[in-house]
Amino acid sequence: MKLYKNTDDLPKWFNLKNYDCIAELSTSEIKKQVRFRTDLIDSAKRAYDENETDDNGDLYLFEYEEGKRYEQITNGNVVLIDFENIEMERIHKEIAIANGRDYKRIDYRLPRTQTVSGYTTVEAYFHSLSLMDEDLIKDDGKYIAFKEELLSADVNITDKLFDAYCSSGFAAINIHLEGYTDKEIIADIIKLLPEWRKCLGIEEPCGISYSKELDYKKIVSYRIIPLLDLLLHEKINNKKFPLRVLATALYPKGEKGENELKQTVIPLALRITSDNYRHLD
């Protein structure tokens, strides 16, 4: 990978003062900002590794929402926005107005984490389409016929047996909230998890590192967010900044030097953007 030479090679959009507002964010918002940038860096890396191109033959770096977030960074708006939720709200508002209804914002999803989430209506719909493509479900417009194995099969077992849908790594389950206590539900999930993993051939991840409150304080004091944006710039342009340039850009008053950057700051940035790092909510 080629190297940039000096601070004159920093992107025109980079202004350290723009990042002062990061210190005012809550811990949960800082987590979100790190996740957004991790996704951007991963997408840029994947585009180069897999040579993903668009119809014009240009490198296909980002999906729509990610592209909008990268545009925010290059415009100096460093607190990135969840464009997906904004777009969904716009669509719901337009539908309500078109149907002559007053618009009232409603969250149509259960609260979710990276680990646990509901199974959306759209996911269910596309899953049914995939089963039809595999002739596991047949609809002649009058009757719907299911392949016999589907009548009692769980979604994930169906996928595993017939390779009908790409739900690898996930388990779609029902939880009987009304009839059982949290203690009973948690006990059953703990008991069933190893059995689910065995049935689906999904091993428990190893080498996981869990977040600490101190990590988020360091994200601010070490100026990790601007560092991540510069690392993203490296990925996109396939060109690397020397440590001396990064040190000058991030710590213009000499707060940290090349050695600290190499030994503490960059390792933290790489750790919190690793697949094995978990932001605990």
C-alpha positions in Angstrom: 0.0 0.0 0.0 1.3 3.4 -0.9 2.0 6.1 1.7 0.8 9.7 2.1 3.8 12.0 2.6 2.8 14.7 5.1 -0.1 16.6 6.6 -0.8 18.4 3.3 -2.1 15.0 2.2 -4.8 15.0 4.8 -8.3 15.0 3.2 -9.7 18.6 2.7 -12.7 17.7 4.9 -10.7 16.8 7.9 -10.9 19.5 10.7 -10.1 18.3 14.2 -12.3 21.1 15.7 -15.3 19.5 14.1 -14.9 16.6 16.5 -15.1 18.6 19.7 -18.8 17.8 19.9 -18.0 14.1 20.4 -17.1 14.8 24.0 -20.7 16.0 24.6 -22.3 12.7 23.4 -23.7 10.1 25.7 -22.1 6.7 26.0 -24.9 5.1 24.0 -24.4 7.7 21.2 -20.7 7.1 21.2 -21.4 3.4 20.7 -23.6 4.2 17.8 -20.9 6.5 16.2 -18.3 3.7 16.5 -20.7 1.1 15.0 -21.5 3.4 12.0 -17.8 3.9 11.3 -17.0 0.2 11.8 -19.6 -0.6 9.1 -18.1 1.9 6.7 -14.6 0.6 7.2 -15.8 -3.0 6.8 -17.7 -2.1 3.6 -14.7 -0.3 2.1 -12.4 -3.2 3.0 -14.8 -5.8 1.5 -15.1 -3.8 -1.7 -11.4 -3.9 -2.2 -11.0 -7.5 -1.1 -13.8 -8.8 -3.3 -13.3 -6.2 -6.1 -17.0 -5.2 -6.0 -17.9 -2.8 -8.8 -21.1 -1.0 -9.9 -22.6 -0.9 -13.4 -20.0 1.6 -14.5 -17.1 -0.5 -13.3 -16.3 1.7 -10.4 -15.6 0.3 -7.0 -18.9 -0.3 -5.1 -18.0 0.9 -1.6 -21.3 1.6 0.2 -25.0 0.8 0.3 -27.3 3.9 0.3 -27.4 4.6 4.0 -23.6 4.1 4.4 -23.0 6.4 1.4 -25.1 9.1 3.1 -23.1 8.7 6.3 -19.8 8.9 4.4 -21.1 12.1 2.7 -21.8 13.5 6.2 -18.2 12.9 7.2 -16.8 14.6 4.1 -19.2 17.5 4.7 -17.8 18.0 8.3 -20.9 16.6 10.0 -19.2 14.1 12.2 -22.2 13.0 14.4 -23.6 10.4 11.9 -27.4 9.9 11.5 -29.4 6.7 11.4 -30.8 7.4 7.9 -32.7 4.1 7.7 -35.0 5.2 10.5 -35.4 8.6 9.0 -36.3 7.1 5.6 -38.8 4.7 7.2 -40.5 7.5 9.1 -40.7 9.6 5.8 -42.4 6.6 4.0 -44.9 6.0 6.9 -45.7 9.8 6.9 -46.3 9.8 3.1 -48.6 6.7 3.4 -50.6 8.3 6.2 -51.1 11.5 4.3 -52.0 9.7 1.1 -54.7 7.8 3.0 -56.1 11.0 4.7 -54.8 10.1 8.1 -53.0 12.2 10.7 -49.4 11.1 10.9 -48.3 9.8 14.3 -44.9 8.3 14.7 -45.1 4.7 15.7 -42.1 2.4 16.3 -43.2 -0.8 14.5 -40.3 -2.8 15.9 -39.7 -4.3 19.3 -36.7 -3.0 21.0 -33.6 -4.8 19.7 -29.9 -5.3 20.2 -27.2 -6.7 17.9 -27.8 -10.0 19.6 -31.6 -10.3 19.8 -34.2 -8.8 17.5 -37.7 -9.5 16.2 -38.5 -11.2 12.9 -39.9 -8.5 10.6 -42.9 -8.8 8.3 -40.6 -8.1 5.3 -38.2 -10.8 6.3 -41.1 -13.3 6.7 -42.4 -12.3 3.3 -39.1 -12.7 1.5 -38.6 -16.0 3.3 -42.0 -17.3 1.9 -40.9 -16.2 -1.6 -37.7 -18.2 -1.3 -39.7 -21.2 -0.3 -41.8 -20.8 -3.4 -38.7 -20.5 -5.5 -37.6 -23.9 -4.2 -41.1 -25.4 -4.8 -41.5 -26.0 -1.1 -44.7 -23.8 -1.2 -47.0 -23.7 -4.3 -49.7 -21.1 -4.8 -51.9 -21.5 -7.8 -54.0 -18.5 -6.9 -56.7 -20.6 -5.4 -55.0 -23.0 -3.1 -51.7 -23.0 -1.3 -49.8 -26.3 -0.9 -46.9 -26.9 1.5 -44.3 -29.6 1.1 -45.0 -32.1 3.8 -41.8 -31.5 5.7 -42.8 -27.8 6.2 -46.0 -28.5 8.0 -44.2 -29.0 11.4 -40.7 -27.7 10.6 -39.1 -24.7 12.2 -37.9 -22.0 9.9 -34.2 -22.6 10.6 -34.4 -26.4 10.1 -36.2 -25.8 6.8 -33.5 -23.5 5.7 -30.8 -26.0 6.7 -32.4 -29.0 5.0 -33.4 -27.3 1.8 -30.9 -24.4 1.6 -34.0 -22.3 0.9 -33.0 -19.0 2.5 -29.8 -17.3 3.6 -30.5 -17.1 7.4 -27.2 -18.5 8.3 -26.1 -17.7 11.8 -29.6 -16.8 13.1 -32.4 -18.6 14.9 -36.0 -17.4 14.5 -37.9 -18.4 17.7 -41.1 -17.7 19.5 -41.0 -16.7 23.1 -44.2 -17.2 25.2 -44.1 -13.9 27.2 -47.6 -14.1 28.5 -47.5 -17.5 30.0 -44.1 -17.6 31.6 -41.9 -15.5 33.9 -38.6 -14.0 32.8 -36.8 -16.5 35.1 -38.4 -19.5 33.4 -37.8 -18.1 29.9 -34.1 -17.3 30.6 -33.6 -20.8 32.1 -35.1 -22.5 29.1 -33.0 -20.4 26.6 -29.8 -21.2 28.5 -30.8 -24.9 28.3 -31.7 -24.8 24.6 -28.9 -22.7 23.3 -26.3 -25.5 23.0 -29.0 -27.7 21.5 -29.9 -25.1 18.9 -26.2 -24.6 18.0 -25.8 -28.4 17.6 -28.9 -28.7 15.4 -27.9 -25.8 13.2 -24.1 -26.4 13.2 -23.3 -23.0 14.6 -20.5 -22.9 17.1 -20.2 -20.3 19.9 -17.8 -17.5 18.9 -14.4 -17.5 20.6 -12.0 -14.7 21.7 -14.8 -12.2 22.4 -13.8 -8.9 24.1 -16.5 -7.1 26.0 -16.7 -3.3 26.2 -15.9 -1.4 29.4 -17.0 2.1 30.4 -13.4 3.1 30.4 -13.2 2.3 26.7 -15.8 5.0 25.9 -13.9 7.6 27.9 -10.8 6.7 26.0 -12.6 7.0 22.7 -13.1 10.7 23.5 -9.7 11.4 25.1 -7.7 9.4 22.5 -9.7 11.0 19.7 -10.7 7.7 18.3 -13.6 9.0 16.2 -11.4 11.3 14.0 -8.8 8.5 13.8 -11.5 6.1 12.5 -12.5 8.6 9.9 -8.9 8.9 8.7 -8.5 5.1 8.7 -11.7 5.0 6.6 -10.1 7.5 4.2 -7.1 5.1 4.0 -9.3 2.2 3.1 -11.2 4.1 0.4 -8.1 5.4 -1.3 -5.9 2.3 -0.6 -3.2 4.6 0.7 -1.8 4.8 4.2 -0.9 7.7 6.5 2.5 7.5 8.3 2.3 7.5 12.1 3.9 11.0 12.2 1.2 12.4 10.0 -1.6 10.8 12.1 0.0 12.0 15.4 0.2 15.6 14.1 -3.3 15.5 12.7 -4.9 14.1 15.9 -2.6 15.8 18.5 -1.4 19.1 17.1 -0.2 20.3 20.5 1.9 17.2 21.0 -0.4 15.5 23.5 0.6 12.1 22.1 3.4 11.0 19.9 4.0 8.3 17.4 4.9 5.7 20.1 1.7 6.3 22.1 -0.3 6.2 18.8 1.2 2.9 17.9 1.1 1.2 21.3 -2.2 2.4 22.8 -4.4 4.5 20.5 -4.4 2.5 17.3 -4.7 -0.8 19.1 -7.8 0.5 20.9 -9.3 1.7 17.6 -8.7 -1.7 16.0 -10.1 -3.5 19.0 -13.3 -1.6 19.2 -13.9 -2.1 15.4 -13.1 -5.8 15.5 -15.8 -8.5 14.9 -14.8 -9.9 18.3 -15.6 -6.7 20.2 -19.0 -6.4 21.9 -20.7 -3.2 22.8 -22.7 -4.1 25.8 -26.0 -2.1 26.2 
